[in-house]
Amino acid sequence: MSSSSLTDKLYGLSSVVEHYGVCGGGHYAAYRRVTPNSDSNEPVQSLASFRKEWLYVSDDHVSHVSECEVLAAEATLLFYERL
């Protein structure tokens, strides 16, 4: 398989949704990977530019978190972006 066909199929984790509470009730919060130039609509050009800066978002609370915290979350939904 050529290296170009491999990179066409690579995905990176971009968001994690976590649910707190019980079935039928509770609260959702999200972890979102952001890039320094997140205003840009340009796709990620390489693996090197796929930065791993994460935000935790819950209602009106937003804070930076480590990748370890994201990976330790009890994920309800995972979202991936093509690299």
mmCIF file of the N, C-alpha and C atoms, coordinates in Angstrom:
data_MODEL
# 
_entry.id   MODEL 
# 
loop_
_atom_site.group_PDB 
_atom_site.id 
_atom_site.type_symbol 
_atom_site.label_atom_id 
_atom_site.label_alt_id 
_atom_site.label_comp_id 
_atom_site.label_asym_id 
_atom_site.label_entity_id 
_atom_site.label_seq_id 
_atom_site.pdbx_PDB_ins_code 
_atom_site.Cartn_x 
_atom_site.Cartn_y 
_atom_site.Cartn_z 
_atom_site.occupancy 
_atom_site.B_iso_or_equiv 
_atom_site.pdbx_formal_charge 
_atom_site.auth_seq_id 
_atom_site.auth_comp_id 
_atom_site.auth_asym_id 
_atom_site.auth_atom_id 
_atom_site.pdbx_PDB_model_num 
ATOM 1   N N  . MET A 1 1  ? 0.857   -1.174 0.000  1.00 0.00 ? 1  MET A N  1 
ATOM 2   C CA . MET A 1 1  ? 0.000   0.000  0.000  1.00 0.00 ? 1  MET A CA 1 
ATOM 3   C C  . MET A 1 1  ? 0.901   1.233  0.000  1.00 0.00 ? 1  MET A C  1 
ATOM 4   N N  . SER A 1 2  ? 0.604   2.198  -0.827 1.00 0.00 ? 2  SER A N  1 
ATOM 5   C CA . SER A 1 2  ? 1.441   3.398  -0.896 1.00 0.00 ? 2  SER A CA 1 
ATOM 6   C C  . SER A 1 2  ? 1.195   4.298  0.296  1.00 0.00 ? 2  SER A C  1 
ATOM 7   N N  . SER A 1 3  ? 2.204   5.127  0.606  1.00 0.00 ? 3  SER A N  1 
ATOM 8   C CA . SER A 1 3  ? 2.065   6.017  1.765  1.00 0.00 ? 3  SER A CA 1 
ATOM 9   C C  . SER A 1 3  ? 0.963   7.042  1.554  1.00 0.00 ? 3  SER A C  1 
ATOM 10  N N  . SER A 1 4  ? 0.707   7.448  0.295  1.00 0.00 ? 4  SER A N  1 
ATOM 11  C CA . SER A 1 4  ? -0.366  8.424  0.063  1.00 0.00 ? 4  SER A CA 1 
ATOM 12  C C  . SER A 1 4  ? -1.733  7.816  0.334  1.00 0.00 ? 4  SER A C  1 
ATOM 13  N N  . SER A 1 5  ? -1.932  6.523  0.036  1.00 0.00 ? 5  SER A N  1 
ATOM 14  C CA . SER A 1 5  ? -3.225  5.912  0.325  1.00 0.00 ? 5  SER A CA 1 
ATOM 15  C C  . SER A 1 5  ? -3.408  5.694  1.824  1.00 0.00 ? 5  SER A C  1 
ATOM 16  N N  . LEU A 1 6  ? -2.306  5.516  2.576  1.00 0.00 ? 6  LEU A N  1 
ATOM 17  C CA . LEU A 1 6  ? -2.414  5.402  4.025  1.00 0.00 ? 6  LEU A CA 1 
ATOM 18  C C  . LEU A 1 6  ? -2.823  6.723  4.656  1.00 0.00 ? 6  LEU A C  1 
ATOM 19  N N  . THR A 1 7  ? -2.237  7.831  4.219  1.00 0.00 ? 7  THR A N  1 
ATOM 20  C CA . THR A 1 7  ? -2.568  9.119  4.826  1.00 0.00 ? 7  THR A CA 1 
ATOM 21  C C  . THR A 1 7  ? -3.966  9.577  4.464  1.00 0.00 ? 7  THR A C  1 
ATOM 22  N N  . ASP A 1 8  ? -4.516  9.071  3.375  1.00 0.00 ? 8  ASP A N  1 
ATOM 23  C CA . ASP A 1 8  ? -5.892  9.414  3.010  1.00 0.00 ? 8  ASP A CA 1 
ATOM 24  C C  . ASP A 1 8  ? -6.896  8.818  3.990  1.00 0.00 ? 8  ASP A C  1 
ATOM 25  N N  . LYS A 1 9  ? -6.455  7.829  4.773  1.00 0.00 ? 9  LYS A N  1 
ATOM 26  C CA . LYS A 1 9  ? -7.365  7.129  5.670  1.00 0.00 ? 9  LYS A CA 1 
ATOM 27  C C  . LYS A 1 9  ? -7.023  7.346  7.136  1.00 0.00 ? 9  LYS A C  1 
ATOM 28  N N  . LEU A 1 10 ? -6.190  8.327  7.442  1.00 0.00 ? 10 LEU A N  1 
ATOM 29  C CA . LEU A 1 10 ? -5.840  8.601  8.829  1.00 0.00 ? 10 LEU A CA 1 
ATOM 30  C C  . LEU A 1 10 ? -6.833  9.594  9.436  1.00 0.00 ? 10 LEU A C  1 
ATOM 31  N N  . TYR A 1 11 ? -7.209  9.318  10.671 1.00 0.00 ? 11 TYR A N  1 
ATOM 32  C CA . TYR A 1 11 ? -8.134  10.182 11.395 1.00 0.00 ? 11 TYR A CA 1 
ATOM 33  C C  . TYR A 1 11 ? -7.531  10.499 12.757 1.00 0.00 ? 11 TYR A C  1 
ATOM 34  N N  . GLY A 1 12 ? -7.880  11.647 13.281 1.00 0.00 ? 12 GLY A N  1 
ATOM 35  C CA . GLY A 1 12 ? -7.444  12.031 14.605 1.00 0.00 ? 12 GLY A CA 1 
ATOM 36  C C  . GLY A 1 12 ? -8.645  12.356 15.471 1.00 0.00 ? 12 GLY A C  1 
ATOM 37  N N  . LEU A 1 13 ? -8.552  12.009 16.737 1.00 0.00 ? 13 LEU A N  1 
ATOM 38  C CA . LEU A 1 13 ? -9.634  12.310 17.674 1.00 0.00 ? 13 LEU A CA 1 
ATOM 39  C C  . LEU A 1 13 ? -9.775  13.817 17.805 1.00 0.00 ? 13 LEU A C  1 
ATOM 40  N N  . SER A 1 14 ? -10.979 14.335 17.612 1.00 0.00 ? 14 SER A N  1 
ATOM 41  C CA . SER A 1 14 ? -11.191 15.781 17.673 1.00 0.00 ? 14 SER A CA 1 
ATOM 42  C C  . SER A 1 14 ? -12.100 16.203 18.819 1.00 0.00 ? 14 SER A C  1 
ATOM 43  N N  . SER A 1 15 ? -13.025 15.327 19.241 1.00 0.00 ? 15 SER A N  1 
ATOM 44  C CA . SER A 1 15 ? -13.941 15.680 20.336 1.00 0.00 ? 15 SER A CA 1 
ATOM 45  C C  . SER A 1 15 ? -14.371 14.423 21.080 1.00 0.00 ? 15 SER A C  1 
ATOM 46  N N  . VAL A 1 16 ? -14.623 14.610 22.365 1.00 0.00 ? 16 VAL A N  1 
ATOM 47  C CA . VAL A 1 16 ? -15.126 13.540 23.220 1.00 0.00 ? 16 VAL A CA 1 
ATOM 48  C C  . VAL A 1 16 ? -16.290 14.121 24.011 1.00 0.00 ? 16 VAL A C  1 
ATOM 49  N N  . VAL A 1 17 ? -17.415 13.423 23.991 1.00 0.00 ? 17 VAL A N  1 
ATOM 50  C CA . VAL A 1 17 ? -18.580 13.847 24.775 1.00 0.00 ? 17 VAL A CA 1 
ATOM 51  C C  . VAL A 1 17 ? -18.730 12.877 25.937 1.00 0.00 ? 17 VAL A C  1 
ATOM 52  N N  . GLU A 1 18 ? -18.943 13.446 27.109 1.00 0.00 ? 18 GLU A N  1 
ATOM 53  C CA . GLU A 1 18 ? -19.077 12.652 28.330 1.00 0.00 ? 18 GLU A CA 1 
ATOM 54  C C  . GLU A 1 18 ? -20.425 12.968 28.971 1.00 0.00 ? 18 GLU A C  1 
ATOM 55  N N  . HIS A 1 19 ? -21.102 11.945 29.493 1.00 0.00 ? 19 HIS A N  1 
ATOM 56  C CA . HIS A 1 19 ? -22.392 12.124 30.158 1.00 0.00 ? 19 HIS A CA 1 
ATOM 57  C C  . HIS A 1 19 ? -22.233 11.840 31.648 1.00 0.00 ? 19 HIS A C  1 
ATOM 58  N N  . TYR A 1 20 ? -22.760 12.742 32.454 1.00 0.00 ? 20 TYR A N  1 
ATOM 59  C CA . TYR A 1 20 ? -22.765 12.572 33.911 1.00 0.00 ? 20 TYR A CA 1 
ATOM 60  C C  . TYR A 1 20 ? -24.207 12.363 34.336 1.00 0.00 ? 20 TYR A C  1 
ATOM 61  N N  . GLY A 1 21 ? -24.459 11.381 35.148 1.00 0.00 ? 21 GLY A N  1 
ATOM 62  C CA . GLY A 1 21 ? -25.811 11.170 35.644 1.00 0.00 ? 21 GLY A CA 1 
ATOM 63  C C  . GLY A 1 21 ? -26.336 9.802  35.267 1.00 0.00 ? 21 GLY A C  1 
ATOM 64  N N  . VAL A 1 22 ? -27.648 9.695  35.182 1.00 0.00 ? 22 VAL A N  1 
ATOM 65  C CA . VAL A 1 22 ? -28.305 8.427  34.896 1.00 0.00 ? 22 VAL A CA 1 
ATOM 66  C C  . VAL A 1 22 ? -29.037 8.512  33.566 1.00 0.00 ? 22 VAL A C  1 
ATOM 67  N N  . CYS A 1 23 ? -29.441 7.352  33.075 1.00 0.00 ? 23 CYS A N  1 
ATOM 68  C CA . CYS A 1 23 ? -30.220 7.297  31.832 1.00 0.00 ? 23 CYS A CA 1 
ATOM 69  C C  . CYS A 1 23 ? -31.516 8.099  32.011 1.00 0.00 ? 23 CYS A C  1 
ATOM 70  N N  . GLY A 1 24 ? -31.794 8.987  31.102 1.00 0.00 ? 24 GLY A N  1 
ATOM 71  C CA . GLY A 1 24 ? -32.986 9.824  31.197 1.00 0.00 ? 24 GLY A CA 1 
ATOM 72  C C  . GLY A 1 24 ? -32.755 11.126 31.942 1.00 0.00 ? 24 GLY A C  1 
ATOM 73  N N  . GLY A 1 25 ? -31.584 11.329 32.486 1.00 0.00 ? 25 GLY A N  1 
ATOM 74  C CA . GLY A 1 25 ? -31.279 12.559 33.201 1.00 0.00 ? 25 GLY A CA 1 
ATOM 75  C C  . GLY A 1 25 ? -29.791 12.712 33.394 1.00 0.00 ? 25 GLY A C  1 
ATOM 76  N N  . GLY A 1 26 ? -29.361 13.918 33.585 1.00 0.00 ? 26 GLY A N  1 
ATOM 77  C CA . GLY A 1 26 ? -27.945 14.156 33.808 1.00 0.00 ? 26 GLY A CA 1 
ATOM 78  C C  . GLY A 1 26 ? -27.451 15.352 33.017 1.00 0.00 ? 26 GLY A C  1 
ATOM 79  N N  . HIS A 1 27 ? -26.187 15.311 32.689 1.00 0.00 ? 27 HIS A N  1 
ATOM 80  C CA . HIS A 1 27 ? -25.539 16.467 32.065 1.00 0.00 ? 27 HIS A CA 1 
ATOM 81  C C  . HIS A 1 27 ? -24.485 15.988 31.076 1.00 0.00 ? 27 HIS A C  1 
ATOM 82  N N  . TYR A 1 28 ? -24.365 16.691 29.956 1.00 0.00 ? 28 TYR A N  1 
ATOM 83  C CA . TYR A 1 28 ? -23.330 16.404 28.967 1.00 0.00 ? 28 TYR A CA 1 
ATOM 84  C C  . TYR A 1 28 ? -22.255 17.479 29.014 1.00 0.00 ? 28 TYR A C  1 
ATOM 85  N N  . ALA A 1 29 ? -21.024 17.067 28.829 1.00 0.00 ? 29 ALA A N  1 
ATOM 86  C CA . ALA A 1 29 ? -19.894 17.992 28.702 1.00 0.00 ? 29 ALA A CA 1 
ATOM 87  C C  . ALA A 1 29 ? -19.021 17.466 27.562 1.00 0.00 ? 29 ALA A C  1 
ATOM 88  N N  . ALA A 1 30 ? -18.189 18.324 27.012 1.00 0.00 ? 30 ALA A N  1 
ATOM 89  C CA . ALA A 1 30 ? -17.367 17.924 25.867 1.00 0.00 ? 30 ALA A CA 1 
ATOM 90  C C  . ALA A 1 30 ? -15.923 18.348 26.042 1.00 0.00 ? 30 ALA A C  1 
ATOM 91  N N  . TYR A 1 31 ? -15.051 17.549 25.478 1.00 0.00 ? 31 TYR A N  1 
ATOM 92  C CA . TYR A 1 31 ? -13.642 17.885 25.330 1.00 0.00 ? 31 TYR A CA 1 
ATOM 93  C C  . TYR A 1 31 ? -13.431 18.113 23.838 1.00 0.00 ? 31 TYR A C  1 
ATOM 94  N N  . ARG A 1 32 ? -12.747 19.195 23.487 1.00 0.00 ? 32 ARG A N  1 
ATOM 95  C CA . ARG A 1 32 ? -12.561 19.530 22.068 1.00 0.00 ? 32 ARG A CA 1 
ATOM 96  C C  . ARG A 1 32 ? -11.109 19.877 21.806 1.00 0.00 ? 32 ARG A C  1 
ATOM 97  N N  . ARG A 1 33 ? -10.532 19.240 20.778 1.00 0.00 ? 33 ARG A N  1 
ATOM 98  C CA . ARG A 1 33 ? -9.171  19.574 20.360 1.00 0.00 ? 33 ARG A CA 1 
ATOM 99  C C  . ARG A 1 33 ? -9.232  20.863 19.559 1.00 0.00 ? 33 ARG A C  1 
ATOM 100 N N  . VAL A 1 34 ? -8.343  21.779 19.880 1.00 0.00 ? 34 VAL A N  1 
ATOM 101 C CA . VAL A 1 34 ? -8.284  23.056 19.170 1.00 0.00 ? 34 VAL A CA 1 
ATOM 102 C C  . VAL A 1 34 ? -6.862  23.277 18.670 1.00 0.00 ? 34 VAL A C  1 
ATOM 103 N N  . THR A 1 35 ? -6.743  24.081 17.645 1.00 0.00 ? 35 THR A N  1 
ATOM 104 C CA . THR A 1 35 ? -5.437  24.451 17.112 1.00 0.00 ? 35 THR A CA 1 
ATOM 105 C C  . THR A 1 35 ? -5.238  25.942 17.325 1.00 0.00 ? 35 THR A C  1 
ATOM 106 N N  . PRO A 1 36 ? -4.004  26.402 17.362 1.00 0.00 ? 36 PRO A N  1 
ATOM 107 C CA . PRO A 1 36 ? -3.756  27.831 17.587 1.00 0.00 ? 36 PRO A CA 1 
ATOM 108 C C  . PRO A 1 36 ? -4.444  28.733 16.572 1.00 0.00 ? 36 PRO A C  1 
ATOM 109 N N  . ASN A 1 37 ? -4.596  28.289 15.337 1.00 0.00 ? 37 ASN A N  1 
ATOM 110 C CA . ASN A 1 37 ? -5.269  29.099 14.321 1.00 0.00 ? 37 ASN A CA 1 
ATOM 111 C C  . ASN A 1 37 ? -6.630  28.501 13.994 1.00 0.00 ? 37 ASN A C  1 
ATOM 112 N N  . SER A 1 38 ? -7.449  28.256 15.005 1.00 0.00 ? 38 SER A N  1 
ATOM 113 C CA . SER A 1 38 ? -8.731  27.582 14.834 1.00 0.00 ? 38 SER A CA 1 
ATOM 114 C C  . SER A 1 38 ? -9.735  28.407 14.036 1.00 0.00 ? 38 SER A C  1 
ATOM 115 N N  . ASP A 1 39 ? -9.434  29.697 13.740 1.00 0.00 ? 39 ASP A N  1 
ATOM 116 C CA . ASP A 1 39 ? -10.316 30.498 12.901 1.00 0.00 ? 39 ASP A CA 1 
ATOM 117 C C  . ASP A 1 39 ? -10.214 30.082 11.439 1.00 0.00 ? 39 ASP A C  1 
ATOM 118 N N  . SER A 1 40 ? -9.139  29.408 11.088 1.00 0.00 ? 40 SER A N  1 
ATOM 119 C CA . SER A 1 40 ? -8.883  29.024 9.706  1.00 0.00 ? 40 SER A CA 1 
ATOM 120 C C  . SER A 1 40 ? -9.773  27.864 9.297  1.00 0.00 ? 40 SER A C  1 
ATOM 121 N N  . ASN A 1 41 ? -10.251 27.892 8.062  1.00 0.00 ? 41 ASN A N  1 
ATOM 122 C CA . ASN A 1 41 ? -11.036 26.790 7.516  1.00 0.00 ? 41 ASN A CA 1 
ATOM 123 C C  . ASN A 1 41 ? -10.172 25.823 6.723  1.00 0.00 ? 41 ASN A C  1 
ATOM 124 N N  . GLU A 1 42 ? -8.859  26.004 6.766  1.00 0.00 ? 42 GLU A N  1 
ATOM 125 C CA . GLU A 1 42 ? -7.955  25.143 6.028  1.00 0.00 ? 42 GLU A CA 1 
ATOM 126 C C  . GLU A 1 42 ? -7.835  23.803 6.733  1.00 0.00 ? 42 GLU A C  1 
ATOM 127 N N  . PRO A 1 43 ? -7.809  22.685 5.959  1.00 0.00 ? 43 PRO A N  1 
ATOM 128 C CA . PRO A 1 43 ? -7.659  21.372 6.586  1.00 0.00 ? 43 PRO A CA 1 
ATOM 129 C C  . PRO A 1 43 ? -6.268  21.196 7.161  1.00 0.00 ? 43 PRO A C  1 
ATOM 130 N N  . VAL A 1 44 ? -6.136  20.247 8.065  1.00 0.00 ? 44 VAL A N  1 
ATOM 131 C CA . VAL A 1 44 ? -4.841  19.926 8.648  1.00 0.00 ? 44 VAL A CA 1 
ATOM 132 C C  . VAL A 1 44 ? -3.961  19.373 7.537  1.00 0.00 ? 44 VAL A C  1 
ATOM 133 N N  . GLN A 1 45 ? -2.745  19.913 7.381  1.00 0.00 ? 45 GLN A N  1 
ATOM 134 C CA . GLN A 1 45 ? -1.878  19.527 6.276  1.00 0.00 ? 45 GLN A CA 1 
ATOM 135 C C  . GLN A 1 45 ? -0.993  18.334 6.573  1.00 0.00 ? 45 GLN A C  1 
ATOM 136 N N  . SER A 1 46 ? -0.643  18.100 7.808  1.00 0.00 ? 46 SER A N  1 
ATOM 137 C CA . SER A 1 46 ? 0.256   16.999 8.128  1.00 0.00 ? 46 SER A CA 1 
ATOM 138 C C  . SER A 1 46 ? 0.039   16.550 9.563  1.00 0.00 ? 46 SER A C  1 
ATOM 139 N N  . LEU A 1 47 ? 0.590   15.397 9.875  1.00 0.00 ? 47 LEU A N  1 
ATOM 140 C CA . LEU A 1 47 ? 0.494   14.910 11.251 1.00 0.00 ? 47 LEU A CA 1 
ATOM 141 C C  . LEU A 1 47 ? 1.201   15.837 12.220 1.00 0.00 ? 47 LEU A C  1 
ATOM 142 N N  . ALA A 1 48 ? 2.280   16.468 11.762 1.00 0.00 ? 48 ALA A N  1 
ATOM 143 C CA . ALA A 1 48 ? 3.036   17.373 12.630 1.00 0.00 ? 48 ALA A CA 1 
ATOM 144 C C  . ALA A 1 48 ? 2.204   18.574 13.040 1.00 0.00 ? 48 ALA A C  1 
ATOM 145 N N  . SER A 1 49 ? 1.288   19.003 12.161 1.00 0.00 ? 49 SER A N  1 
ATOM 146 C CA . SER A 1 49 ? 0.476   20.181 12.489 1.00 0.00 ? 49 SER A CA 1 
ATOM 147 C C  . SER A 1 49 ? -0.784  19.812 13.264 1.00 0.00 ? 49 SER A C  1 
ATOM 148 N N  . PHE A 1 50 ? -1.007  18.515 13.516 1.00 0.00 ? 50 PHE A N  1 
ATOM 149 C CA . PHE A 1 50 ? -2.180  18.072 14.269 1.00 0.00 ? 50 PHE A CA 1 
ATOM 150 C C  . PHE A 1 50 ? -1.879  18.219 15.753 1.00 0.00 ? 50 PHE A C  1 
ATOM 151 N N  . ARG A 1 51 ? -2.043  19.421 16.259 1.00 0.00 ? 51 ARG A N  1 
ATOM 152 C CA . ARG A 1 51 ? -1.693  19.723 17.652 1.00 0.00 ? 51 ARG A CA 1 
ATOM 153 C C  . ARG A 1 51 ? -2.714  19.136 18.599 1.00 0.00 ? 51 ARG A C  1 
ATOM 154 N N  . LYS A 1 52 ? -2.282  18.900 19.800 1.00 0.00 ? 52 LYS A N  1 
ATOM 155 C CA . LYS A 1 52 ? -3.146  18.281 20.795 1.00 0.00 ? 52 LYS A CA 1 
ATOM 156 C C  . LYS A 1 52 ? -3.360  19.215 21.968 1.00 0.00 ? 52 LYS A C  1 
ATOM 157 N N  . GLU A 1 53 ? -3.973  20.320 21.716 1.00 0.00 ? 53 GLU A N  1 
ATOM 158 C CA . GLU A 1 53 ? -4.387  21.245 22.768 1.00 0.00 ? 53 GLU A CA 1 
ATOM 159 C C  . GLU A 1 53 ? -5.875  21.016 22.957 1.00 0.00 ? 53 GLU A C  1 
ATOM 160 N N  . TRP A 1 54 ? -6.282  20.753 24.192 1.00 0.00 ? 54 TRP A N  1 
ATOM 161 C CA . TRP A 1 54 ? -7.662  20.365 24.469 1.00 0.00 ? 54 TRP A CA 1 
ATOM 162 C C  . TRP A 1 54 ? -8.367  21.358 25.385 1.00 0.00 ? 54 TRP A C  1 
ATOM 163 N N  . LEU A 1 55 ? -9.658  21.533 25.133 1.00 0.00 ? 55 LEU A N  1 
ATOM 164 C CA . LEU A 1 55 ? -10.530 22.342 25.977 1.00 0.00 ? 55 LEU A CA 1 
ATOM 165 C C  . LEU A 1 55 ? -11.632 21.450 26.549 1.00 0.00 ? 55 LEU A C  1 
ATOM 166 N N  . TYR A 1 56 ? -12.021 21.737 27.781 1.00 0.00 ? 56 TYR A N  1 
ATOM 167 C CA . TYR A 1 56 ? -13.172 21.103 28.408 1.00 0.00 ? 56 TYR A CA 1 
ATOM 168 C C  . TYR A 1 56 ? -14.286 22.141 28.405 1.00 0.00 ? 56 TYR A C  1 
ATOM 169 N N  . VAL A 1 57 ? -15.462 21.772 27.891 1.00 0.00 ? 57 VAL A N  1 
ATOM 170 C CA . VAL A 1 57 ? -16.580 22.707 27.770 1.00 0.00 ? 57 VAL A CA 1 
ATOM 171 C C  . VAL A 1 57 ? -17.802 22.117 28.457 1.00 0.00 ? 57 VAL A C  1 
ATOM 172 N N  . SER A 1 58 ? -18.337 22.848 29.440 1.00 0.00 ? 58 SER A N  1 
ATOM 173 C CA . SER A 1 58 ? -19.530 22.427 30.146 1.00 0.00 ? 58 SER A CA 1 
ATOM 174 C C  . SER A 1 58 ? -20.337 23.667 30.504 1.00 0.00 ? 58 SER A C  1 
ATOM 175 N N  . ASP A 1 59 ? -21.465 23.837 29.830 1.00 0.00 ? 59 ASP A N  1 
ATOM 176 C CA . ASP A 1 59 ? -22.307 25.030 29.986 1.00 0.00 ? 59 ASP A CA 1 
ATOM 177 C C  . ASP A 1 59 ? -21.456 26.283 29.789 1.00 0.00 ? 59 ASP A C  1 
ATOM 178 N N  . ASP A 1 60 ? -21.313 27.099 30.815 1.00 0.00 ? 60 ASP A N  1 
ATOM 179 C CA . ASP A 1 60 ? -20.551 28.351 30.659 1.00 0.00 ? 60 ASP A CA 1 
ATOM 180 C C  . ASP A 1 60 ? -19.111 28.218 31.147 1.00 0.00 ? 60 ASP A C  1 
ATOM 181 N N  . HIS A 1 61 ? -18.670 26.996 31.443 1.00 0.00 ? 61 HIS A N  1 
ATOM 182 C CA . HIS A 1 61 ? -17.312 26.759 31.934 1.00 0.00 ? 61 HIS A CA 1 
ATOM 183 C C  . HIS A 1 61 ? -16.443 26.194 30.811 1.00 0.00 ? 61 HIS A C  1 
ATOM 184 N N  . VAL A 1 62 ? -15.334 26.857 30.506 1.00 0.00 ? 62 VAL A N  1 
ATOM 185 C CA . VAL A 1 62 ? -14.370 26.387 29.515 1.00 0.00 ? 62 VAL A CA 1 
ATOM 186 C C  . VAL A 1 62 ? -12.983 26.466 30.136 1.00 0.00 ? 62 VAL A C  1 
ATOM 187 N N  . SER A 1 63 ? -12.220 25.364 30.031 1.00 0.00 ? 63 SER A N  1 
ATOM 188 C CA . SER A 1 63 ? -10.868 25.375 30.579 1.00 0.00 ? 63 SER A CA 1 
ATOM 189 C C  . SER A 1 63 ? -9.958  24.469 29.744 1.00 0.00 ? 63 SER A C  1 
ATOM 190 N N  . HIS A 1 64 ? -8.664  24.747 29.791 1.00 0.00 ? 64 HIS A N  1 
ATOM 191 C CA . HIS A 1 64 ? -7.678  23.887 29.151 1.00 0.00 ? 64 HIS A CA 1 
ATOM 192 C C  . HIS A 1 64 ? -7.492  22.641 30.010 1.00 0.00 ? 64 HIS A C  1 
ATOM 193 N N  . VAL A 1 65 ? -7.367  21.489 29.351 1.00 0.00 ? 65 VAL A N  1 
ATOM 194 C CA . VAL A 1 65 ? -7.119  20.228 30.050 1.00 0.00 ? 65 VAL A CA 1 
ATOM 195 C C  . VAL A 1 65 ? -6.011  19.472 29.320 1.00 0.00 ? 65 VAL A C  1 
ATOM 196 N N  . SER A 1 66 ? -5.443  18.515 29.998 1.00 0.00 ? 66 SER A N  1 
ATOM 197 C CA . SER A 1 66 ? -4.386  17.708 29.397 1.00 0.00 ? 66 SER A CA 1 
ATOM 198 C C  . SER A 1 66 ? -5.000  16.604 28.534 1.00 0.00 ? 66 SER A C  1 
ATOM 199 N N  . GLU A 1 67 ? -4.186  16.081 27.636 1.00 0.00 ? 67 GLU A N  1 
ATOM 200 C CA . GLU A 1 67 ? -4.638  14.959 26.812 1.00 0.00 ? 67 GLU A CA 1 
ATOM 201 C C  . GLU A 1 67 ? -4.936  13.742 27.688 1.00 0.00 ? 67 GLU A C  1 
ATOM 202 N N  . CYS A 1 68 ? -4.205  13.588 28.773 1.00 0.00 ? 68 CYS A N  1 
ATOM 203 C CA . CYS A 1 68 ? -4.453  12.474 29.705 1.00 0.00 ? 68 CYS A CA 1 
ATOM 204 C C  . CYS A 1 68 ? -5.868  12.537 30.277 1.00 0.00 ? 68 CYS A C  1 
ATOM 205 N N  . GLU A 1 69 ? -6.328  13.748 30.615 1.00 0.00 ? 69 GLU A N  1 
ATOM 206 C CA . GLU A 1 69 ? -7.686  13.908 31.137 1.00 0.00 ? 69 GLU A CA 1 
ATOM 207 C C  . GLU A 1 69 ? -8.721  13.518 30.084 1.00 0.00 ? 69 GLU A C  1 
ATOM 208 N N  . VAL A 1 70 ? -8.462  13.888 28.841 1.00 0.00 ? 70 VAL A N  1 
ATOM 209 C CA . VAL A 1 70 ? -9.386  13.549 27.754 1.00 0.00 ? 70 VAL A CA 1 
ATOM 210 C C  . VAL A 1 70 ? -9.455  12.039 27.576 1.00 0.00 ? 70 VAL A C  1 
ATOM 211 N N  . LEU A 1 71 ? -8.304  11.398 27.546 1.00 0.00 ? 71 LEU A N  1 
ATOM 212 C CA . LEU A 1 71 ? -8.263  9.954  27.336 1.00 0.00 ? 71 LEU A CA 1 
ATOM 213 C C  . LEU A 1 71 ? -8.826  9.165  28.516 1.00 0.00 ? 71 LEU A C  1 
ATOM 214 N N  . ALA A 1 72 ? -8.878  9.780  29.693 1.00 0.00 ? 72 ALA A N  1 
ATOM 215 C CA . ALA A 1 72 ? -9.434  9.128  30.877 1.00 0.00 ? 72 ALA A CA 1 
ATOM 216 C C  . ALA A 1 72 ? -10.948 9.330  30.997 1.00 0.00 ? 72 ALA A C  1 
ATOM 217 N N  . ALA A 1 73 ? -11.518 10.170 30.153 1.00 0.00 ? 73 ALA A N  1 
ATOM 218 C CA . ALA A 1 73 ? -12.953 10.452 30.218 1.00 0.00 ? 73 ALA A CA 1 
ATOM 219 C C  . ALA A 1 73 ? -13.760 9.190  29.913 1.00 0.00 ? 73 ALA A C  1 
ATOM 220 N N  . GLU A 1 74 ? -14.930 9.091  30.517 1.00 0.00 ? 74 GLU A N  1 
ATOM 221 C CA . GLU A 1 74 ? -15.852 7.996  30.205 1.00 0.00 ? 74 GLU A CA 1 
ATOM 222 C C  . GLU A 1 74 ? -16.698 8.445  29.025 1.00 0.00 ? 74 GLU A C  1 
ATOM 223 N N  . ALA A 1 75 ? -16.181 8.198  27.841 1.00 0.00 ? 75 ALA A N  1 
ATOM 224 C CA . ALA A 1 75 ? -16.759 8.736  26.617 1.00 0.00 ? 75 ALA A CA 1 
ATOM 225 C C  . ALA A 1 75 ? -18.124 8.141  26.293 1.00 0.00 ? 75 ALA A C  1 
ATOM 226 N N  . THR A 1 76 ? -19.043 9.025  25.917 1.00 0.00 ? 76 THR A N  1 
ATOM 227 C CA . THR A 1 76 ? -20.344 8.626  25.392 1.00 0.00 ? 76 THR A CA 1 
ATOM 228 C C  . THR A 1 76 ? -20.297 8.667  23.868 1.00 0.00 ? 76 THR A C  1 
ATOM 229 N N  . LEU A 1 77 ? -19.655 9.685  23.323 1.00 0.00 ? 77 LEU A N  1 
ATOM 230 C CA . LEU A 1 77 ? -19.472 9.847  21.871 1.00 0.00 ? 77 LEU A CA 1 
ATOM 231 C C  . LEU A 1 77 ? -18.044 10.259 21.580 1.00 0.00 ? 77 LEU A C  1 
ATOM 232 N N  . LEU A 1 78 ? -17.512 9.770  20.478 1.00 0.00 ? 78 LEU A N  1 
ATOM 233 C CA . LEU A 1 78 ? -16.186 10.175 20.002 1.00 0.00 ? 78 LEU A CA 1 
ATOM 234 C C  . LEU A 1 78 ? -16.335 10.736 18.596 1.00 0.00 ? 78 LEU A C  1 
ATOM 235 N N  . PHE A 1 79 ? -15.658 11.833 18.318 1.00 0.00 ? 79 PHE A N  1 
ATOM 236 C CA . PHE A 1 79 ? -15.683 12.442 16.983 1.00 0.00 ? 79 PHE A CA 1 
ATOM 237 C C  . PHE A 1 79 ? -14.270 12.473 16.439 1.00 0.00 ? 79 PHE A C  1 
ATOM 238 N N  . TYR A 1 80 ? -14.124 12.118 15.180 1.00 0.00 ? 80 TYR A N  1 
ATOM 239 C CA . TYR A 1 80 ? -12.824 12.093 14.516 1.00 0.00 ? 80 TYR A CA 1 
ATOM 240 C C  . TYR A 1 80 ? -12.849 12.997 13.289 1.00 0.00 ? 80 TYR A C  1 
ATOM 241 N N  . GLU A 1 81 ? -11.677 13.547 12.958 1.00 0.00 ? 81 GLU A N  1 
ATOM 242 C CA . GLU A 1 81 ? -11.514 14.358 11.750 1.00 0.00 ? 81 GLU A CA 1 
ATOM 243 C C  . GLU A 1 81 ? -10.476 13.676 10.875 1.00 0.00 ? 81 GLU A C  1 
ATOM 244 N N  . ARG A 1 82 ? -10.712 13.709 9.581  1.00 0.00 ? 82 ARG A N  1 
ATOM 245 C CA . ARG A 1 82 ? -9.727  13.153 8.642  1.00 0.00 ? 82 ARG A CA 1 
ATOM 246 C C  . ARG A 1 82 ? -8.516  14.052 8.617  1.00 0.00 ? 82 ARG A C  1 
ATOM 247 N N  . LEU A 1 83 ? -7.335  13.460 8.681  1.00 0.00 ? 83 LEU A N  1 
ATOM 248 C CA . LEU A 1 83 ? -6.078  14.220 8.637  1.00 0.00 ? 83 LEU A CA 1 
ATOM 249 C C  . LEU A 1 83 ? -5.677  14.477 7.204  1.00 0.00 ? 83 LEU A C  1 
# 
